[in-house]
């Protein structure tokens, strides 16, 4: 880990280059109230130093706004003189197509020139330190100075700018962009920002993770420091979705791998920028929630219904009222109000501070993690909002009485003015703008409160490369050595020898065409053959050079899929789900990252829509879950032993009977030997 303190909290800043971007960088230093020196380097501009070598002192932080070729030379000179770090604004390095096609190698040259000096980018805007007042930033932004707040790290500079323009009252302590992470990556930056006691939570806008081990270390550090991380992951991994012959490859793409990684490391994941900001706000004001139990209060039945319906897609629950809650509410609201959670307290008590306080406090008597009061503010320029302010006062008073977090939530983002949101935070009340984003944020916060995470290091695949596929026979043999149960079988070259093999195995049998992927799609699998003649006729009608004859697995209750794919971006992604020929259509899967424990697997299986079938749906037979777990751990054992060469492993279907789990088909892809 490099020391980033001089770069992030500099006492001197140098801007190298000319034009509008560098001029903006200087303006932003003034705008943010930077108290140190700001110097310019340009060979022709008046008042600027001709080169970095002419500077009167070694700078702490440098914004480099020159073209990519000159950038490398400037970085080399700065590193030689001991500068604290640099932001490389120029693009055209590894993100450029000509570089990816084997171009000029500028990124390698940049890294060599930098040595141990920290470098952000290239192709990034840089750093805003809103705590100490420092900016290495070539554009306008909407962030303001704060005493404490959340830190945001983004791979997209434009998204970072947009986030600074938020009007939701979220205090931003740092905003850092990383570009293509040539040297200093998101995890290293995040670890440095977490060291600042004034940072309350960390938000990551992620396109790709450069170093999985360092990312693991970031999550561990955040956990040890009692700070939470929320991530918004975008983009697609070409490696994870490379052409492959398994069902797993079409199910376990980059999104599944990322979700499994964040879940494993205890990082909350959201899918929209609004939810990203609101989750960070929850973490800043209240921290993770103690449970998923929420009370909702509004003066409208429509709002109460909207809350209940909108929460269906989350893990939040609105528990029924307890006896003491209902009694206290009835005393305050009278007999005309139907008591429930979410609560419509009507407008009988609107404008009555004492009554609203009593109502909110009564509602918060139950076993709850948070109470939310729905309140949309009218346009202050057109309306009198004094009665709405009474609601804020009532929430503040109720929170003081019940000693549980409370939030004011607007149904629309634009109906929560920024100045009122800031006022709420100052009073210890959580302001959430927009119902959908608010519920997503609370859902993420309650998930963080569960504390589910795995500290065991990830099992990482070897380097990517071209692969080859084992035959089904070889794949099953390899997995059976690690404990996977497979049917008895034999290989035959002709229809006659296929019939003979079937007689020796005993009927019924399954006949499969050898050397064919997705055999069911091409008529390459025929099941429940009961005689030698049946086998011989089926083999003659099957266009195959060889045949696999296997004992048929009988008594199956369910068919499952076990798949593992080597995803260089996230590790080995284990996919469990409904199996068989309809795997993609059913889309009933859950993904984890290896290694897993038996308990991990049991929890994951319980999340499948297929789970009730395994437990004996509507009086059906139950299965022995331990046999499924053993099968999955057998696949993991194989992958662990061959982690440098495995590209894919799939068992589909795993036929589950009341007391067994048998791999009816198996596939293994390995990296070609070098």
DRENVOKOL-849001 format. One line per field, with one value per residue (C-alpha): residue number from 1; residue in three letters; chain; x, y, z. Coordinates in steps of 0.001 Angstrom, whole numbers, plus 500000, padded with zeros to 6 digits. Layout:
REM DRENVOKOL-849001
num NUM	...
residuo Ala	...
cadena A	...
c1 X	...
c2 Y	...
c3 Z	...
END
This chain:
REM DRENVOKOL-849001
num 1	2	3	4	5	6	7	8	9	10	11	12	13	14	15	16	17	18	19	20	21	22	23	24	25	26	27	28	29	30	31	32	33	34	35	36	37	38	39	40	41	42	43	44	45	46	47	48	49	50	51	52	53	54	55	56	57	58	59	60	61	62	63	64	65	66	67	68	69	70	71	72	73	74	75	76	77	78	79	80	81	82	83	84	85	86	87	88	89	90	91	92	93	94	95	96	97	98	99	100	101	102	103	104	105	106	107	108	109	110	111	112	113	114	115	116	117	118	119	120	121	122	123	124	125	126	127	128	129	130	131	132	133	134	135	136	137	138	139	140	141	142	143	144	145	146	147	148	149	150	151	152	153	154	155	156	157	158	159	160	161	162	163	164	165	166	167	168	169	170	171	172	173	174	175	176	177	178	179	180	181	182	183	184	185	186	187	188	189	190	191	192	193	194	195	196	197	198	199	200	201	202	203	204	205	206	207	208	209	210	211	212	213	214	215	216	217	218	219	220	221	222	223	224	225	226	227	228	229	230	231	232	233	234	235	236	237	238	239	240	241	242	243	244	245	246	247	248	249	250	251	252	253	254	255	256	257	258	259	260	261	262	263	264	265	266	267	268	269	270	271	272	273	274	275	276	277	278	279	280	281	282	283	284	285	286	287	288	289	290	291	292	293	294	295	296	297	298	299	300	301	302	303	304	305	306	307	308	309	310	311	312	313	314	315	316	317	318	319	320	321	322	323	324	325	326	327	328	329	330	331	332	333	334	335	336	337	338	339	340	341	342	343	344	345	346	347	348	349	350	351	352	353	354	355	356	357	358	359	360	361	362	363	364	365	366	367	368	369	370	371	372	373	374	375	376	377	378	379	380	381	382	383	384	385	386	387	388	389	390	391	392	393	394	395	396	397	398	399	400	401	402	403	404	405	406	407	408	409	410	411	412	413	414	415	416	417	418	419	420	421	422	423	424	425	426	427	428	429	430	431	432	433	434	435	436	437	438	439	440	441	442	443	444	445	446	447	448	449	450	451	452	453	454	455	456	457	458	459	460	461	462	463	464	465	466	467	468	469	470	471	472	473	474	475	476	477	478	479	480	481	482	483	484	485	486	487	488	489	490	491	492	493	494	495	496	497	498	499	500	501	502	503	504	505	506	507	508	509	510	511	512	513	514	515	516	517	518	519	520	521	522	523	524	525	526	527	528	529	530	531	532	533	534	535	536	537	538	539	540	541	542	543	544	545	546	547	548	549	550	551	552	553	554	555	556	557	558	559	560	561	562	563	564	565	566	567	568	569	570	571	572	573	574	575	576	577	578	579	580	581	582	583	584	585	586	587	588	589	590	591	592	593	594	595	596	597	598	599	600	601	602	603	604	605	606	607	608	609	610	611	612	613	614	615	616	617	618	619	620	621	622	623	624	625	626	627	628	629	630	631	632	633	634	635	636	637	638	639	640	641	642	643	644	645	646	647	648	649	650	651	652	653	654	655	656	657	658	659	660	661	662	663	664	665	666	667	668	669	670	671	672	673	674
residuo Unk	Unk	Unk	Unk	Unk	Unk	Unk	Unk	Unk	Unk	Unk	Unk	Unk	Unk	Unk	Unk	Unk	Unk	Unk	Unk	Unk	Unk	Unk	Unk	Unk	Unk	Unk	Unk	Unk	Unk	Unk	Unk	Unk	Unk	Unk	Unk	Unk	Unk	Unk	Unk	Unk	Unk	Unk	Unk	Unk	Unk	Unk	Unk	Unk	Unk	Unk	Unk	Unk	Unk	Unk	Unk	Unk	Unk	Unk	Unk	Unk	Unk	Unk	Unk	Unk	Unk	Unk	Unk	Unk	Unk	Unk	Unk	Unk	Unk	Unk	Unk	Unk	Unk	Unk	Unk	Unk	Unk	Unk	Unk	Unk	Unk	Unk	Unk	Unk	Unk	Unk	Unk	Unk	Unk	Unk	Unk	Unk	Unk	Unk	Unk	Unk	Unk	Unk	Unk	Unk	Unk	Unk	Unk	Unk	Unk	Unk	Unk	Unk	Unk	Unk	Unk	Unk	Unk	Unk	Unk	Unk	Unk	Unk	Unk	Unk	Unk	Unk	Unk	Unk	Unk	Unk	Unk	Unk	Unk	Unk	Unk	Unk	Unk	Unk	Unk	Unk	Unk	Unk	Unk	Unk	Unk	Unk	Unk	Unk	Unk	Unk	Unk	Unk	Unk	Unk	Unk	Unk	Unk	Unk	Unk	Unk	Unk	Unk	Unk	Unk	Unk	Unk	Unk	Unk	Unk	Unk	Unk	Unk	Unk	Unk	Unk	Unk	Unk	Unk	Unk	Unk	Unk	Unk	Unk	Unk	Unk	Unk	Unk	Unk	Unk	Unk	Unk	Unk	Unk	Unk	Unk	Unk	Unk	Unk	Unk	Unk	Unk	Unk	Unk	Unk	Unk	Unk	Unk	Unk	Unk	Unk	Unk	Unk	Unk	Unk	Unk	Unk	Unk	Unk	Unk	Unk	Unk	Unk	Unk	Unk	Unk	Unk	Unk	Unk	Unk	Unk	Unk	Unk	Unk	Unk	Unk	Unk	Unk	Unk	Unk	Unk	Unk	Unk	Unk	Unk	Unk	Unk	Unk	Unk	Unk	Unk	Unk	Unk	Unk	Unk	Unk	Unk	Unk	Unk	Unk	Unk	Unk	Unk	Unk	Unk	Unk	Unk	Unk	Unk	Unk	Unk	Unk	Unk	Unk	Unk	Unk	Unk	Unk	Unk	Unk	Unk	Unk	Unk	Unk	Unk	Unk	Unk	Unk	Unk	Unk	Unk	Unk	Unk	Unk	Unk	Unk	Unk	Unk	Unk	Unk	Unk	Unk	Unk	Unk	Unk	Unk	Unk	Unk	Unk	Unk	Unk	Unk	Unk	Unk	Unk	Unk	Unk	Unk	Unk	Unk	Unk	Unk	Unk	Unk	Unk	Unk	Unk	Unk	Unk	Unk	Unk	Unk	Unk	Unk	Unk	Unk	Unk	Unk	Unk	Unk	Unk	Unk	Unk	Unk	Unk	Unk	Unk	Unk	Unk	Unk	Unk	Unk	Unk	Unk	Unk	Unk	Unk	Unk	Unk	Unk	Unk	Unk	Unk	Unk	Unk	Unk	Unk	Unk	Unk	Unk	Unk	Unk	Unk	Unk	Unk	Unk	Unk	Unk	Unk	Unk	Unk	Unk	Unk	Unk	Unk	Unk	Unk	Unk	Unk	Unk	Unk	Unk	Unk	Unk	Unk	Unk	Unk	Unk	Unk	Unk	Unk	Unk	Unk	Unk	Unk	Unk	Unk	Unk	Unk	Unk	Unk	Unk	Unk	Unk	Unk	Unk	Unk	Unk	Unk	Unk	Unk	Unk	Unk	Unk	Unk	Unk	Unk	Unk	Unk	Unk	Unk	Unk	Unk	Unk	Unk	Unk	Unk	Unk	Unk	Unk	Unk	Unk	Unk	Unk	Unk	Unk	Unk	Unk	Unk	Unk	Unk	Unk	Unk	Unk	Unk	Unk	Unk	Unk	Unk	Unk	Unk	Unk	Unk	Unk	Unk	Unk	Unk	Unk	Unk	Unk	Unk	Unk	Unk	Unk	Unk	Unk	Unk	Unk	Unk	Unk	Unk	Unk	Unk	Unk	Unk	Unk	Unk	Unk	Unk	Unk	Unk	Unk	Unk	Unk	Unk	Unk	Unk	Unk	Unk	Unk	Unk	Unk	Unk	Unk	Unk	Unk	Unk	Unk	Unk	Unk	Unk	Unk	Unk	Unk	Unk	Unk	Unk	Unk	Unk	Unk	Unk	Unk	Unk	Unk	Unk	Unk	Unk	Unk	Unk	Unk	Unk	Unk	Unk	Unk	Unk	Unk	Unk	Unk	Unk	Unk	Unk	Unk	Unk	Unk	Unk	Unk	Unk	Unk	Unk	Unk	Unk	Unk	Unk	Unk	Unk	Unk	Unk	Unk	Unk	Unk	Unk	Unk	Unk	Unk	Unk	Unk	Unk	Unk	Unk	Unk	Unk	Unk	Unk	Unk	Unk	Unk	Unk	Unk	Unk	Unk	Unk	Unk	Unk	Unk	Unk	Unk	Unk	Unk	Unk	Unk	Unk	Unk	Unk	Unk	Unk	Unk	Unk	Unk	Unk	Unk	Unk	Unk	Unk	Unk	Unk	Unk	Unk	Unk	Unk	Unk	Unk	Unk	Unk	Unk	Unk	Unk	Unk	Unk	Unk	Unk	Unk	Unk	Unk	Unk	Unk	Unk	Unk	Unk	Unk	Unk	Unk	Unk	Unk	Unk	Unk	Unk	Unk	Unk	Unk	Unk	Unk	Unk	Unk	Unk	Unk	Unk	Unk	Unk	Unk	Unk	Unk	Unk	Unk	Unk	Unk	Unk	Unk	Unk	Unk	Unk	Unk	Unk	Unk	Unk	Unk	Unk	Unk	Unk	Unk	Unk	Unk	Unk	Unk	Unk
cadena A	A	A	A	A	A	A	A	A	A	A	A	A	A	A	A	A	A	A	A	A	A	A	A	A	A	A	A	A	A	A	A	A	A	A	A	A	A	A	A	A	A	A	A	A	A	A	A	A	A	A	A	A	A	A	A	A	A	A	A	A	A	A	A	A	A	A	A	A	A	A	A	A	A	A	A	A	A	A	A	A	A	A	A	A	A	A	A	A	A	A	A	A	A	A	A	A	A	A	A	A	A	A	A	A	A	A	A	A	A	A	A	A	A	A	A	A	A	A	A	A	A	A	A	A	A	A	A	A	A	A	A	A	A	A	A	A	A	A	A	A	A	A	A	A	A	A	A	A	A	A	A	A	A	A	A	A	A	A	A	A	A	A	A	A	A	A	A	A	A	A	A	A	A	A	A	A	A	A	A	A	A	A	A	A	A	A	A	A	A	A	A	A	A	A	A	A	A	A	A	A	A	A	A	A	A	A	A	A	A	A	A	A	A	A	A	A	A	A	A	A	A	A	A	A	A	A	A	A	A	A	A	A	A	A	A	A	A	A	A	A	A	A	A	A	A	A	A	A	A	A	A	A	A	A	A	A	A	A	A	A	A	A	A	A	A	A	A	A	A	A	A	A	A	A	A	A	A	A	A	A	A	A	A	A	A	A	A	A	A	A	A	A	A	A	A	A	A	A	A	A	A	A	A	A	A	A	A	A	A	A	A	A	A	A	A	A	A	A	A	A	A	A	A	A	A	A	A	A	A	A	A	A	A	A	A	A	A	A	A	A	A	A	A	A	A	A	A	A	A	A	A	A	A	A	A	A	A	A	A	A	A	A	A	A	A	A	A	A	A	A	A	A	A	A	A	A	A	A	A	A	A	A	A	A	A	A	A	A	A	A	A	A	A	A	A	A	A	A	A	A	A	A	A	A	A	A	A	A	A	A	A	A	A	A	A	A	A	A	A	A	A	A	A	A	A	A	A	A	A	A	A	A	A	A	A	A	A	A	A	A	A	A	A	A	A	A	A	A	A	A	A	A	A	A	A	A	A	A	A	A	A	A	A	A	A	A	A	A	A	A	A	A	A	A	A	A	A	A	A	A	A	A	A	A	A	A	A	A	A	A	A	A	A	A	A	A	A	A	A	A	A	A	A	A	A	A	A	A	A	A	A	A	A	A	A	A	A	A	A	A	A	A	A	A	A	A	A	A	A	A	A	A	A	A	A	A	A	A	A	A	A	A	A	A	A	A	A	A	A	A	A	A	A	A	A	A	A	A	A	A	A	A	A	A	A	A	A	A	A	A	A	A	A	A	A	A	A	A	A	A	A	A	A	A	A	A	A	A	A	A	A	A	A	A	A	A	A	A	A	A	A	A	A	A	A	A	A	A	A	A	A	A	A	A	A	A	A	A	A	A	A	A	A	A	A	A	A	A	A	A	A	A	A	A	A	A	A	A	A	A	A	A	A	A	A	A	A	A	A	A	A	A	A	A	A	A	A	A	A	A	A	A	A	A	A	A	A	A	A	A	A	A	A
c1 500000	501372	501166	498431	498266	500215	498127	494758	495526	498214	499782	500986	499435	500963	498939	500918	499558	497452	494005	490594	490946	494061	492612	489567	491815	493289	489814	488578	491478	490310	486636	487172	489206	492591	494978	498296	500240	498963	501593	501396	503820	503661	506488	504797	502129	502933	503523	504039	507210	508712	509042	508624	512381	512065	509626	510878	509889	508792	504973	502644	500085	500151	497374	498857	496759	499045	498885	499609	503148	504246	502389	504846	507837	506264	505506	509096	510440	508005	508873	512573	512137	509970	506530	503660	501520	499843	496518	496859	494027	495060	493385	494687	496460	495223	491605	492348	491706	495104	496712	494598	495626	499280	499895	502593	502766	502224	500630	503631	505868	503740	504035	507786	508123	506022	507914	506620	505003	501196	499409	495646	494298	495158	491892	490422	489428	491168	490357	488021	488797	485805	487075	490352	489591	491764	490917	492795	489813	489494	485771	482902	481345	478524	480196	480611	482899	481819	483116	482322	480698	480919	483660	482859	485281	484192	485707	483645	484605	481348	479289	481372	480552	476850	476983	478432	475383	472973	470460	469629	471560	474252	477533	480472	483852	485876	485155	487914	487994	490338	490147	491699	493528	496898	498719	496644	493365	490016	490810	494049	492316	489422	491772	493445	490117	488879	491809	490188	487989	485759	484704	481524	480988	482439	480650	482130	481008	482666	483313	486018	488057	491775	493139	490830	493170	493457	489674	489274	491668	489597	486445	488300	489626	486183	484701	487435	486895	483131	482484	480230	480713	478024	478733	477073	478558	478170	479723	480151	483122	484159	486075	483089	480817	483290	481929	481469	479563	477900	474615	476586	478366	475058	473837	476930	478093	479755	476693	476369	480073	480025	476936	478472	481710	479984	477761	480774	482717	479801	479474	475925	475029	472502	471477	470688	472514	469589	469688	473479	473221	470343	472119	475201	472931	471428	474921	476055	473082	472123	474580	473418	469972	469543	466855	464506	461495	460152	457196	455637	453386	451563	448399	447171	445821	447234	450712	450377	449440	452251	454771	453532	453509	456888	458553	457558	460716	462905	463727	461941	458933	456223	455311	451743	451022	451680	449048	450745	451237	447613	446348	448549	447603	443893	444201	445704	443824	440393	438047	437748	441295	442060	445228	447864	451470	451922	449715	447374	446909	444547	444526	442720	445956	447540	448937	448726	452328	451473	449122	451532	454345	452148	451130	454683	455987	453184	453945	457605	456917	457272	460321	461502	464759	463442	460314	459587	457153	456029	456089	456271	457021	455149	456989	458327	458185	454462	453176	453289	455246	454928	452589	454990	457724	455547	455867	459662	459378	457091	459515	462409	460414	459245	462767	463934	461189	461596	465393	465157	466160	463465	463338	461276	460683	459297	457491	459195	462861	461990	459583	462340	464168	467899	467906	465262	467188	470276	468169	466880	470399	471468	468592	469535	466662	467277	465939	465280	464316	462079	460225	461782	465339	464532	463266	466252	468559	466867	466974	470718	471183	469285	471335	474507	473143	472895	476675	476735	480169	482910	486432	487972	490145	488767	489889	491359	491677	494855	495469	492957	493665	492183	490486	489495	486578	486897	484579	481617	483204	486479	484689	482622	485642	487589	484749	483978	487523	486536	483379	480700	478167	477834	475847	477492	478305	480200	481407	480546	481504	478654	474989	475737	478314	475970	473303	475800	476926	473318	472689	475669	474563	470965	467837	466570	469440	470163	471874	473939	475824	479522	481429	478383	477549	473895	472988	469307	468970	470101	468396	471602	469988	467383	466179	464364	465485	464338	465715	468786	466730	465633	469253	470467	467655	468242	471979	471458	469176	471621	474289	477277	480778	480538	477969	477768	475396	474517	472233	469168	468748	465247	463101	464213	462391	464259	466957	469591	472538	475975	478206	481565	483101	486509	485790	489089	487214	485744	487099	485433	481677	479580	476069	473376	469927	467137	468716	467831	467128	465035	467779	467956	464174	463538	466249	466170	469745	471898	475613	478424	482183	484475	485401	482090	481117	478280	476348	476857	475446	472459	471513	471931	469753	467053	466947	465951	462352	462902	463591	460014	460270	463391	461579	458609	456193	452487	453142	455819	458909	461719	465266	468388	469896	473222	473626	473260	475731	478197	477884	478577	481547	482902	482852	484561	487232	488014	488188	490423	492898	492955	492437	495223	493738	489959	487831	484423	482838	479187	476961	473549	471347	472164	469247	468099	466233	465059	468466	470949	472219	473656	475394	473521	475761	479028	481294	484797	486738	490420	492999	495174	498636	501382
c2 500000	503380	506425	508585	511232	513902	513389	513426	516141	518261	521460	522371	521746	522097	522162	521070	522115	524782	525168	525226	522017	523157	526629	524972	522950	526161	527714	524684	525043	528584	527604	524864	527161	525477	527196	525974	527124	526560	526805	526423	524700	525641	526498	529619	530935	534080	533503	529767	527759	526380	522802	520839	520984	524755	524491	526142	523124	519534	519498	517291	516823	517468	517649	516674	518006	517449	514877	511230	511167	514216	512854	509966	512287	514639	511681	510494	513903	514221	510767	511566	514709	512978	514454	513156	511965	512901	512814	511832	513444	512280	509341	507020	504484	500924	501958	502908	500308	500762	499952	496864	495716	495949	499664	501877	500478	503882	502455	500270	503290	505340	502714	502463	506240	506552	503982	504228	507645	507337	507982	508202	507278	507823	509011	510380	513678	513217	514056	516284	516485	518287	517863	519751	521776	520383	519808	518248	518482	519989	520708	522181	520150	520549	519317	521586	521571	519327	518279	514583	512526	509584	508887	507959	506308	506058	504617	507044	510695	511849	509779	511219	514768	513887	512487	515741	517540	515580	517606	514911	516319	513637	515045	514081	513867	512691	512094	510211	508983	506200	505974	502753	502059	501667	501778	502845	500958	501429	499091	500866	504253	502964	501649	505059	506899	504552	505671	509096	509097	511725	509262	507472	505059	504194	504087	502381	502877	499823	498863	496310	495031	495018	493058	490630	490061	493799	494125	491422	493351	496516	494735	493284	496707	498292	495557	495926	499681	499429	501156	499864	499747	500024	499270	499879	497506	498097	496615	493100	490808	489334	486612	485535	485389	483838	481292	478055	474828	474751	476114	477696	480083	481586	481921	482982	486083	489119	490279	486972	486946	490511	489933	486808	488674	491578	489207	487223	490310	491995	494821	496007	496126	498476	498929	502629	505856	507058	503974	504332	507849	507032	503954	506030	508519	505781	504604	508143	509002	505689	503029	499489	498601	496113	494165	494309	495279	498703	500847	503119	506084	508388	510483	508785	505332	505563	506192	503336	500958	502271	501619	498070	497248	498859	496895	493519	493427	493952	492044	494616	493622	495693	493556	493528	495821	494494	494877	497827	499591	499194	500344	503453	504303	503902	506286	508907	508352	507267	504642	505934	504999	501432	500458	498630	498743	500579	503024	505594	507970	510131	513904	514074	514938	516982	520231	519012	518623	516823	514355	513574	513040	510676	508788	508332	507362	504825	503285	502897	500816	497524	495437	497680	498755	502035	504094	505974	508858	509587	513307	515152	518848	521361	523916	526435	529246	528683	527237	527629	524675	525562	522637	520242	521475	520420	516843	517146	518403	515492	512962	514500	514326	510755	509591	511094	509245	505832	505912	504205	505647	507472	508657	511102	509714	511556	509546	511613	512709	516265	516775	516729	520089	519877	522503	520563	517304	518977	520309	516787	515353	518110	517038	513358	512399	510377	512163	509831	511254	509070	506006	503464	504591	504833	501265	499958	501846	500531	497026	497358	498727	495859	493368	494996	494714	490938	490776	487832	487536	484979	485649	482646	483891	483431	480533	482251	480771	480691	482880	482782	480856	478628	475510	471973	469854	466442	463691	463001	459723	461379	464232	461845	459721	462783	464045	460596	460453	463444	461805	462655	459876	458881	456109	452872	452992	451670	452972	451217	451799	449942	449267	445593	446322	448961	446312	443952	446655	447388	443698	443667	446862	445755	447538	450207	452161	455495	455716	458806	459918	460326	463552	465828	468840	469630	466123	466519	469312	466998	463756	462465	461096	458337	457253	454292	451672	448298	445654	444878	445358	448804	449797	448443	450153	453448	453297	452561	455594	457841	459477	458995	457528	456157	455596	455879	453437	454098	452684	454876	456853	456090	457699	461242	464009	466976	467840	470377	472113	472504	474775	476409	478934	480573	484300	486240	489304	487666	484149	480771	481389	478485	478405	476216	475955	474067	471738	469752	470935	473888	475418	478744	478963	478333	480818	479561	479954	481319	482072	481913	482156	479285	478096	477347	475357	472915	475570	478053	475518	474706	478388	478838	475828	477262	480407	478515	478504	474754	474470	473475	470455	469338	469683	467594	469958	469174	465890	464714	462866	464867	464515	464094	467581	466266	464182	467347	469190	466304	466453	470183	469850	467064	469435	472068	469544	468875	472594	473271	470598	471892	475622	476678	474834	474642	476879	475267	472379	471506	468754	468944	467331	466175	463804	463939	460984	460625	459306	460057	462732	461339	463198	462150	464367	466180	468533	469818	472393	472799	475270	474043	473085	475498
c3 500000	498979	501250	499708	502438	500550	497420	499207	501803	500163	501437	497955	494533	491085	487857	484799	481397	479765	478282	479872	481913	483725	484218	485794	488093	489465	489868	491803	494250	494960	495068	497653	499860	499505	501919	500490	497447	493914	491176	487382	485010	481327	478935	477538	479929	481870	485571	485113	485657	482474	483778	486989	487406	487885	490806	494021	496165	495821	495471	497490	494710	490975	488401	485030	482155	479164	476357	477076	475715	477717	480775	481017	481047	483614	485890	485569	486617	489517	490840	490665	492739	495387	494711	496831	493929	490667	488852	485182	483243	479766	478065	475377	477571	478189	477643	474015	471334	469742	473098	473562	470122	471067	470593	472032	475561	477131	480254	480975	480414	482816	485533	485063	485218	488387	490417	493998	493538	493731	490442	489879	486463	483721	482185	485398	486997	490335	493949	495955	499668	501161	504716	504453	501345	498559	494900	492022	489691	486193	486089	488050	490836	493319	496505	499527	502555	505437	508850	508286	505574	503213	500693	497098	494682	491048	487909	485864	486234	484667	487085	489917	488794	488643	492162	493478	492086	494310	496309	498832	501788	501691	503062	500835	502561	499556	495889	494070	490479	489444	485645	484438	487730	486068	489377	492369	492406	494068	496948	497816	497727	499791	502468	502703	503009	505727	507862	508147	511245	509643	506905	507990	505075	501685	498324	495261	491658	490139	486532	487212	490150	489507	492470	494259	497183	497794	497488	500127	502352	501893	503073	506049	507017	506762	508920	511539	511624	511966	508632	505874	502116	499444	495784	492442	489861	486128	483003	481673	481892	478543	480385	482451	479415	476997	474555	476463	476170	479591	480865	483705	481354	480276	483859	485827	484037	485479	487393	489252	490067	491334	493458	494964	495693	497422	499370	500544	501614	503389	500854	500177	496491	494886	491272	490851	491588	493680	495902	496067	497503	499847	501215	501954	503713	505895	506796	507586	509821	511466	510341	509500	510811	513640	511763	508788	510919	509920	510999	508400	509176	506765	506678	503492	502809	499299	500667	503152	500342	498143	500903	501445	497733	497020	499797	498346	496243	499332	502475	504640	506721	508384	511389	512694	515622	519086	521795	523508	520167	519189	522582	522599	519014	519751	522675	520353	517080	518279	516893	513321	512295	511209	513008	510971	509836	507460	509333	507797	510718	508613	508949	512287	514078	511272	512644	516268	517438	520670	518980	516151	518652	520668	517506	516251	519684	520122	516749	517706	520846	519011	518141	515314	513702	512300	511872	508670	508327	504771	504092	500773	501135	498981	496855	499372	496833	496300	499558	503329	504750	508437	509173	507462	509765	512696	511429	511611	515177	516053	514579	516507	519732	519082	518330	521595	523457	521789	521336	517940	514549	512633	509052	507074	503591	500592	497958	495223	495248	494229	497125	499737	499587	500207	502942	504883	504408	505883	508740	509468	509565	511949	514230	514016	511703	508546	505420	502484	499101	496920	498181	495819	496581	500285	500528	498550	500908	504037	502593	502014	505537	507153	505105	506382	509901	509530	509385	506956	505442	504916	506103	504316	501420	497920	495784	492737	489240	487230	484217	481372	478196	475487	476754	475842	477031	478628	477497	479730	480787	481739	483505	485597	486418	487561	489746	491158	492546	494693	495983	493411	492881	489187	487437	486417	482720	479759	476391	473131	469491	467769	468316	469034	471724	473147	473598	475196	477636	478544	479344	481703	483473	483866	482678	482408	480877	479249	475857	475020	471958	472702	472025	471912	474067	474882	473739	474589	472048	469232	470127	471651	474824	475022	478448	479957	477469	478759	476385	474310	471133	472333	472897	469554	467625	469422	468747	465026	464755	466586	464423	466743	466538	470075	472773	476530	478206	481840	484485	484689	487909	489159	491817	491057	492920	491485	488993	490018	488422	489978	487946	488533	486181	486498	486434	486465	487724	490830	491402	490992	490730	492000	490534	492084	490616	488981	486434	483363	479844	481065	483226	481403	481049	484751	485765	489346	490514	493296	493039	495575	495413	496317	498818	500517	503575	503988	505894	503047	500612	502817	503066	499306	498483	500721	498562	495412	494236	493901	497653	498644	496316	498135	501461	500312	498615	499251	500964	498554	499634	501165	499945	502004	501704	502941	499771	497674	499862	499535	495736	495700	498016	495793	492819	494959	495955	492297	491474	494463	493416	489816	490397	488021	485051	485575	483331	483898	485714	485396	486693	485015	485907	489398	489923	493516	495046	498644	499697	496913	494533	491310	488485	485344	483178	483774	481886	482571	480588	481315	480116	477273	478547	477527
END
